[in-house]
């Protein structure tokens, strides 16, 4: 009997302290009060968990929030909000805070849109001159060739202004996520071999993979940035 008791104790920590990992796109499918009575809602929660412990949060019709998240035991800390993780399976995520209980399911519409976006495209035309890239470009997506242990927002780009030439002889300016809009960390010194050569806080080189139809794609050290010019 004692042997059975101790064997039971050995298995309890595995069940209680199993590590919860979060990834992918989720959409709210049910909302309840703390007494588990169902409530109606229109501000559906959408959450995307990304590499480097980054997340994107949006309620239908509301603002989009970005940041980093942390999971500790059964607690999900988004910085702006904190939830208890009530349940996590491959097809269900249940969160709870002082205001209610939120049941989410994988958002397959996002995967379908991404699949459609992967259809074969004609090869991008070579960018022979920086004049083909002139404009104010904002990052709308980025990918990484490997999982980032942490995200350095003093280096991750948020936008680029390409002038193609200016009074100070520079070809443009690059802004990190934490840069003020009037204080870029790098400037473009030259363009050659499909590469932007930049200086400032340090030396950087960005391979230009595409610049056409209001899409610009740059790559540096395995991180690919996707830009658009928003009117």
Protein Blocks (a to p, Z undefined) as FASTA:
>chain_A
ZZmmmmmmmmmmmmmmoccddedjdddfbdcdfkopacddfkdcdddddehhiacdddeh
iacdddddddehjaccehjaccddfbdcfkbccdddfkbccdddddfklmmmmmmmmpcc
ddddddfbfklmgccdddfbdcdfbdcfbdcfklmcfbdcdehiafkopabdcddfklcf
klcfbdcfbdcehiacdedjbccddddfbdcehiacddeehiacdddddZZ
